[in-house]
Amino acid sequence: MGSKCCKGGPDEDAVERQRKRKLLVAQLHHRKRVKAAGKIQAWWRGVLVRRTLLVAALRAWMIQCWWRTLVQRRIRQRQQALLRVYVIQEQAVVKLQSCIRMWQCRQCYRQMCNSLRLFRVPESSLAFQTDSFLQVQYAIPSKQPEFHIEILSI
């Protein structure tokens, strides 16, 4: 027993314990550093993910805006095309109505001229008239315009 003690027994145990304690402190310090590095890396990955999601959301928003603009442009073009067709049809209807009304007026005028030929007063009978007016009226159906003709005696 004495020989172990003389060779520096208690000092070697203390050195060994000191070395183990330093080793444990170093391992603990290393674990803390690894844990801190893991936290920093997790935070950075989170930043990158959020940045990527933000960029993706902005791009999706840009695409949606572009698509809405395109759809609105197409709707406006369709409305303008329909409006053009409507205007053309309205102009055609007005033109057709105008032609029909003009044709009806001509027909009525022709009827009037033909009826006046039937009611022509001979010139010899006009000699017996005084300075009064001779009025001839022709009955026209209710749908057609009404004409009044006055014939002055000479």
Salt bridges, closest charged atoms under 4 A:
GLU16 OE2 - ARG19 NH2 2.60
GLU146 OE2 - HIS148 NE2 3.09
